[in-house]
Amino acid sequence: MYAKTATGHTTAAAEGDTVVLLIGMRVNHFWAVHQWVPVFYAMLRMLRELAADPDRGLLGRILLTASPRTYYVVQYWESKEKLYAYAAAPDAFHHKAWGIANRKQRAGRLRGHVGLWHETYIAPEGSYESIYFDMPPFGLAAATGSLPVESRGRRAAQRLAHRSESGSSAARP
């Protein structure tokens, strides 16, 4: 299934602060399939879990590859509080996966076959903008909806100056 292309210029409908999490893995040794395949599937399982429960706060995500070794997900979250809550939730698969990784590390059973990383960015309202041309909703626009660019301004400076009416501190669809 493909998203319908929006013709012309559009922008993301994000309101308030935008929370972006980049999270991924790097295959350090391709031959250690038994080490990195479970990590990759764990990443997919967490994404399915989040998609099944929108109240957890994940607005949207994009699975990308930087090279044959590096895979990552760009995630857009409703708030940093919801991101923190998911990361620490005892009922979430993330909690179980990190428990397994921590036990393996303490036992000296991690051998550097796969690397893990994440970066979190919180962009305050007025510190981000977007523009898409003849694109289906992508990235932030896929997570929060899209608008005709004129509703926020044709120029980046105009879009950066946009302030939501509610003054909310989290991205909303």
Backbone bond lengths (Angstrom), bond angles and torsions (degrees), N, CA, C in turn:
res aa  C-N    CA-C-N  psi(-1)  N-CA   C-N-CA  omega(-1)  CA-C   N-CA-C  phi
1 M - - - 1.443 - - 1.526 107.93 -
2 Y 1.303 116.11 131.98 1.449 121.82 -178.70 1.520 110.23 -114.08
3 A 1.322 115.69 143.71 1.465 120.26 176.43 1.521 109.00 -73.86
4 K 1.313 115.25 146.31 1.460 120.72 179.74 1.527 110.03 -72.62
5 T 1.312 116.01 134.65 1.450 121.85 178.62 1.523 109.87 -71.69
6 A 1.314 115.95 131.54 1.462 121.44 173.86 1.521 107.00 -92.93
7 T 1.314 117.89 119.06 1.459 119.93 -178.83 1.519 110.31 -78.66
8 G 1.295 114.73 149.84 1.461 120.78 -179.86 1.517 111.71 83.93
9 H 1.325 114.84 -163.74 1.462 121.82 -177.55 1.527 110.99 -93.24
10 T 1.329 115.69 131.58 1.455 121.10 174.86 1.523 108.81 -131.01
11 T 1.321 115.46 169.13 1.458 122.12 176.91 1.515 108.05 -140.65
12 A 1.329 117.38 162.01 1.462 121.42 178.99 1.519 110.22 -70.89
13 A 1.312 115.99 144.97 1.467 122.37 -179.66 1.530 111.56 -90.18
14 A 1.308 117.90 17.80 1.469 121.31 -178.19 1.520 110.66 -58.58
15 E 1.317 115.64 141.76 1.460 122.72 176.04 1.521 107.64 -125.05
16 G 1.294 117.09 143.07 1.464 120.29 177.80 1.510 112.48 76.32
17 D 1.327 115.21 -161.97 1.460 120.74 178.86 1.522 110.21 -67.06
18 T 1.316 116.51 152.68 1.452 122.15 177.09 1.524 108.34 -118.13
19 V 1.328 115.84 127.95 1.462 122.39 179.89 1.521 107.80 -107.64
20 V 1.333 115.86 121.53 1.463 121.52 -178.44 1.522 108.44 -122.69
21 L 1.319 115.54 128.10 1.459 121.92 175.76 1.517 107.97 -116.32
22 L 1.315 116.91 124.93 1.458 122.95 170.52 1.524 105.40 -103.58
23 I 1.307 117.38 124.32 1.462 120.31 -177.93 1.514 108.90 -141.58
24 G 1.322 116.09 136.77 1.451 117.00 -176.74 1.501 115.04 -164.83
25 M 1.309 113.24 -172.04 1.460 122.20 -178.19 1.524 109.70 -139.79
26 R 1.326 114.04 155.01 1.463 120.79 175.92 1.512 108.48 -127.87
27 V 1.320 117.31 126.08 1.457 122.12 176.30 1.524 106.89 -79.55
28 N 1.322 116.79 111.21 1.460 120.89 -179.92 1.528 112.34 -86.38
29 H 1.331 116.47 -29.50 1.464 121.50 179.16 1.526 108.28 -136.35
30 F 1.336 117.15 104.85 1.461 120.84 -177.11 1.526 112.23 -58.28
31 W 1.331 116.88 -35.27 1.457 120.15 -176.73 1.524 112.59 -67.96
32 A 1.324 119.48 -14.99 1.467 122.89 -179.53 1.528 109.98 -90.42
33 V 1.314 115.54 54.43 1.463 121.92 -176.07 1.524 110.85 -55.61
34 H 1.316 117.08 -38.47 1.464 121.49 -178.96 1.533 112.41 -64.36
35 Q 1.333 117.65 -14.50 1.456 121.58 178.49 1.531 112.47 -95.12
36 W 1.333 117.35 -43.67 1.462 118.15 -173.10 1.519 114.56 -92.11
37 V 1.327 119.26 -27.39 1.469 120.27 178.30 1.530 111.54 -61.23
38 P 1.343 119.68 -44.91 1.467 118.23 177.48 1.535 113.27 -61.43
39 V 1.315 117.48 -32.98 1.469 120.52 177.83 1.528 109.75 -67.03
40 F 1.323 116.90 -43.72 1.460 120.72 178.75 1.532 110.47 -61.49
41 Y 1.335 116.57 -45.61 1.465 119.46 179.57 1.529 111.91 -67.04
42 A 1.313 117.38 -31.55 1.470 119.87 176.30 1.527 109.89 -64.46
43 M 1.333 116.99 -39.71 1.461 121.05 177.86 1.529 109.75 -60.92
44 L 1.325 116.83 -45.13 1.465 120.68 179.27 1.529 111.63 -65.52
45 R 1.336 116.30 -38.24 1.473 119.86 179.10 1.528 111.05 -63.42
46 M 1.333 116.61 -41.14 1.470 119.53 178.33 1.527 110.82 -63.79
47 L 1.321 117.33 -39.91 1.464 120.33 178.31 1.529 111.32 -64.01
48 R 1.330 117.27 -40.38 1.466 120.43 176.58 1.528 110.59 -64.14
49 E 1.317 116.51 -42.10 1.466 121.19 179.15 1.534 110.46 -60.78
50 L 1.321 116.80 -44.36 1.465 120.97 179.51 1.527 111.49 -67.34
51 A 1.325 117.95 -38.75 1.463 121.17 178.88 1.533 111.15 -65.26
52 A 1.323 116.38 -32.30 1.463 120.76 -178.95 1.526 112.60 -76.35
53 D 1.329 117.54 -16.26 1.466 121.08 -177.66 1.529 109.95 -133.60
54 P 1.342 117.39 80.88 1.468 120.81 -177.40 1.528 114.01 -58.70
55 D 1.343 117.75 -22.91 1.466 120.20 179.02 1.528 112.50 -65.32
56 R 1.319 117.74 -16.35 1.476 120.35 177.42 1.528 111.22 -67.96
57 G 1.348 117.67 -23.21 1.460 119.97 171.98 1.510 117.92 110.67
58 L 1.326 118.96 -1.51 1.470 119.45 176.42 1.520 108.58 -75.80
59 L 1.328 116.89 119.30 1.463 122.06 -179.18 1.526 112.06 -85.25
60 G 1.322 116.57 -35.44 1.456 120.75 -177.85 1.511 110.13 -174.77
61 R 1.329 115.54 164.75 1.459 120.12 -179.74 1.513 110.69 -156.06
62 I 1.336 114.63 158.05 1.458 122.28 177.07 1.519 106.88 -135.52
63 L 1.317 117.86 124.59 1.454 122.74 176.14 1.524 107.49 -90.95
64 L 1.328 116.38 125.09 1.465 121.69 -175.28 1.524 110.83 -131.55
65 T 1.312 115.35 165.79 1.449 121.26 172.53 1.522 108.78 -127.23
66 A 1.312 115.81 138.12 1.457 120.86 177.86 1.522 110.70 -97.89
67 S 1.319 116.18 -20.54 1.457 123.08 -179.34 1.528 106.91 -169.78
68 P 1.318 118.39 175.75 1.470 118.23 175.79 1.539 112.40 -62.89
69 R 1.321 117.28 -14.51 1.458 121.14 -179.18 1.525 114.41 -99.28
70 T 1.317 117.86 -24.23 1.458 121.11 -168.75 1.526 111.43 -118.74
71 Y 1.327 114.98 124.68 1.457 123.13 179.25 1.520 108.19 -125.14
72 Y 1.328 115.70 138.88 1.455 117.75 -179.72 1.512 111.51 -150.70
73 V 1.330 114.17 165.22 1.450 122.06 -179.86 1.520 107.80 -123.26
74 V 1.327 116.37 129.51 1.462 121.69 169.21 1.526 104.95 -93.18
75 Q 1.323 115.71 120.41 1.463 120.61 -178.44 1.524 109.50 -117.99
76 Y 1.327 115.41 141.26 1.464 122.51 175.87 1.528 107.05 -113.70
77 W 1.334 115.78 124.87 1.462 121.53 -174.55 1.515 111.32 -113.64
78 E 1.322 115.12 151.12 1.460 123.00 178.46 1.527 110.98 -63.00
79 S 1.335 116.79 -38.70 1.466 120.85 179.93 1.523 108.93 -162.52
80 K 1.327 115.44 160.11 1.468 118.42 176.74 1.522 110.05 -67.13
81 E 1.338 117.36 -30.93 1.456 120.14 179.15 1.529 111.49 -63.06
82 K 1.341 116.64 -40.14 1.467 119.61 178.83 1.528 111.19 -71.04
83 L 1.316 116.80 -35.06 1.463 120.15 175.04 1.524 110.01 -62.42
84 Y 1.333 117.41 -48.91 1.468 121.60 178.29 1.524 110.83 -60.02
85 A 1.326 116.51 -42.49 1.462 120.56 -178.25 1.528 110.82 -62.18
86 Y 1.334 116.92 -42.54 1.467 118.79 178.42 1.528 110.45 -64.76
87 A 1.315 116.67 -44.52 1.470 120.19 -177.68 1.528 111.65 -59.15
88 A 1.331 117.55 -32.87 1.460 121.52 -175.98 1.528 114.07 -101.04
89 A 1.329 118.64 -5.46 1.468 121.25 -174.48 1.528 111.41 -65.83
90 P 1.321 117.42 120.51 1.470 120.22 -178.99 1.533 113.45 -62.32
91 D 1.340 117.39 -24.24 1.465 120.67 -179.32 1.525 112.75 -87.59
92 A 1.317 118.15 -3.66 1.469 121.53 -176.91 1.526 110.74 -91.14
93 F 1.325 115.96 149.01 1.460 120.49 -179.75 1.524 111.10 -63.13
94 H 1.325 118.82 -30.49 1.463 121.87 178.16 1.525 110.55 -54.98
95 H 1.313 116.49 -44.26 1.473 121.59 -179.69 1.530 110.86 -60.21
96 K 1.325 116.30 -44.65 1.468 121.25 178.76 1.528 111.10 -64.35
97 A 1.331 116.89 -46.03 1.471 121.18 -178.32 1.523 111.11 -61.41
98 W 1.345 117.17 -44.11 1.460 119.50 179.28 1.517 111.37 -68.20
99 G 1.321 117.98 -32.68 1.468 120.72 175.07 1.516 110.84 -61.28
100 I 1.318 116.58 -44.74 1.466 121.14 178.39 1.527 110.32 -61.85
101 A 1.330 116.67 -47.66 1.473 120.81 -179.44 1.532 110.95 -61.59
102 N 1.316 117.49 -42.85 1.469 120.35 -179.73 1.523 111.80 -65.92
103 R 1.346 117.35 -40.07 1.472 119.82 177.36 1.522 110.89 -64.12
104 K 1.337 117.09 -41.79 1.469 119.95 178.42 1.527 110.79 -63.61
105 Q 1.321 117.03 -40.18 1.458 120.53 179.81 1.526 110.44 -64.25
106 R 1.334 117.30 -47.11 1.476 120.93 179.59 1.524 111.46 -60.79
107 A 1.336 116.58 -34.37 1.463 121.28 -178.71 1.529 111.89 -83.24
108 G 1.338 117.60 -1.78 1.462 120.63 -179.97 1.514 113.05 72.72
109 R 1.322 117.49 24.99 1.467 121.06 -177.33 1.514 113.29 -97.88
110 L 1.323 118.78 2.40 1.463 120.73 174.41 1.519 107.79 -92.19
111 R 1.298 116.76 129.54 1.456 120.85 -173.56 1.531 113.24 -117.22
112 G 1.303 117.04 16.12 1.460 119.63 177.60 1.518 114.51 76.83
113 H 1.339 116.98 20.10 1.465 120.08 -179.75 1.524 112.76 -74.77
114 V 1.334 116.32 -27.43 1.459 121.22 -178.67 1.526 108.45 -139.88
115 G 1.317 115.59 136.15 1.457 120.76 177.42 1.526 110.01 -105.90
116 L 1.318 115.83 148.47 1.459 122.30 177.99 1.515 108.90 -122.84
117 W 1.329 116.48 148.46 1.465 119.77 179.22 1.519 109.91 -155.86
118 H 1.312 115.11 157.66 1.461 120.14 168.20 1.518 109.42 -155.32
119 E 1.323 114.28 154.79 1.469 123.18 175.46 1.523 106.24 -137.50
120 T 1.313 116.79 137.06 1.456 121.52 179.07 1.522 108.82 -120.45
121 Y 1.336 115.58 133.95 1.458 121.51 178.74 1.521 108.86 -127.34
122 I 1.304 116.07 134.57 1.454 121.41 173.73 1.516 106.32 -117.41
123 A 1.321 114.73 109.63 1.468 120.85 -177.87 1.524 107.94 -98.81
124 P 1.317 117.50 113.00 1.466 119.28 178.57 1.526 110.90 -64.76
125 E 1.323 114.57 151.53 1.457 119.60 176.00 1.531 108.31 -52.91
126 G 1.320 115.96 135.13 1.455 121.27 -177.38 1.519 112.63 93.45
127 S 1.339 116.65 -1.31 1.462 121.38 -179.39 1.524 112.84 -116.77
128 Y 1.313 116.35 9.55 1.462 120.57 176.74 1.524 108.96 -144.90
129 E 1.306 115.78 154.60 1.457 121.56 174.76 1.514 107.26 -154.85
130 S 1.311 116.05 165.09 1.460 119.51 -179.77 1.522 109.84 -149.82
131 I 1.321 114.12 155.33 1.460 120.48 172.71 1.520 107.52 -149.05
132 Y 1.315 115.08 140.18 1.453 122.56 179.76 1.526 106.50 -132.82
133 F 1.313 116.90 141.57 1.463 121.20 -179.63 1.521 108.72 -127.19
134 D 1.321 116.14 120.27 1.462 122.39 -179.32 1.526 111.67 49.60
135 M 1.329 114.30 48.75 1.472 121.83 -178.29 1.516 109.64 -125.45
136 P 1.331 116.97 146.82 1.461 117.99 165.24 1.528 107.39 -69.42
137 P 1.320 118.73 163.44 1.462 118.85 177.49 1.528 110.30 -53.24
138 F 1.313 115.97 129.43 1.469 122.03 -175.27 1.518 108.70 -140.50
139 G 1.314 116.68 149.46 1.456 121.09 175.64 1.513 112.36 58.94
140 L 1.315 116.24 -127.23 1.458 121.55 -178.61 1.526 111.40 -61.44
141 A 1.324 117.70 -36.01 1.471 120.93 179.08 1.530 111.14 -67.42
142 A 1.320 118.40 -34.58 1.464 120.84 176.73 1.525 110.22 -68.71
143 A 1.328 116.79 -32.02 1.464 121.08 -178.78 1.521 113.14 -80.01
144 T 1.330 117.56 -32.84 1.464 120.44 -172.06 1.523 114.09 -119.56
145 G 1.317 117.66 -5.15 1.457 121.42 -174.65 1.512 110.18 98.26
146 S 1.323 116.08 165.02 1.470 119.29 179.82 1.522 109.77 -126.35
147 L 1.317 114.69 157.51 1.457 123.78 -179.07 1.518 109.25 -133.74
148 P 1.319 117.63 156.57 1.466 118.09 170.08 1.529 108.46 -59.44
149 V 1.297 116.99 138.38 1.467 120.49 -175.18 1.527 112.04 -58.03
150 E 1.319 116.88 -31.73 1.470 120.34 -178.61 1.532 112.29 -59.53
151 S 1.334 117.94 -24.83 1.460 120.42 -178.84 1.530 111.85 -69.41
152 R 1.327 116.59 -19.15 1.466 120.78 178.33 1.516 112.54 -119.64
153 G 1.336 117.05 -10.83 1.462 120.68 178.89 1.511 112.66 119.40
154 R 1.323 116.17 141.37 1.464 121.52 -179.41 1.526 112.34 -73.19
155 R 1.309 116.85 -25.00 1.470 120.92 -177.55 1.531 110.70 -104.76
156 A 1.331 115.05 150.59 1.465 120.31 -179.49 1.526 111.28 -56.65
157 A 1.320 117.56 -41.90 1.471 120.74 -179.40 1.527 111.25 -60.27
158 Q 1.325 117.42 -36.01 1.464 120.61 177.75 1.527 110.99 -68.95
159 R 1.334 116.44 -41.25 1.468 119.78 179.59 1.529 110.30 -67.90
160 L 1.311 116.90 -36.52 1.471 119.98 177.42 1.527 111.65 -67.30
161 A 1.311 117.19 -27.61 1.468 121.21 179.97 1.528 112.41 -80.17
162 H 1.336 117.94 -9.30 1.467 120.74 -177.71 1.528 110.62 -62.06
163 R 1.318 116.30 137.29 1.463 122.77 173.78 1.518 107.84 -128.75
164 S 1.309 116.36 136.18 1.460 120.94 179.33 1.522 109.98 -70.77
165 E 1.319 115.89 151.53 1.459 120.82 179.42 1.516 111.37 -66.32
166 S 1.336 115.65 -36.77 1.462 119.37 -176.45 1.521 112.86 -77.08
167 G 1.338 116.31 -20.82 1.461 119.55 -176.80 1.517 112.06 66.41
168 S 1.345 116.00 22.81 1.462 120.50 -177.87 1.511 110.44 -63.18
169 S 1.318 116.18 156.18 1.465 120.65 -178.61 1.512 112.15 -104.87
170 A 1.327 117.49 19.35 1.460 119.44 177.81 1.521 109.41 -142.27
171 A 1.335 115.31 152.09 1.457 120.50 177.32 1.517 108.78 -67.48
172 R 1.298 116.84 138.57 1.473 121.74 -179.64 1.520 109.07 -131.52
173 P 1.352 116.30 141.17 1.466 118.49 176.47 1.505 111.42 -73.71
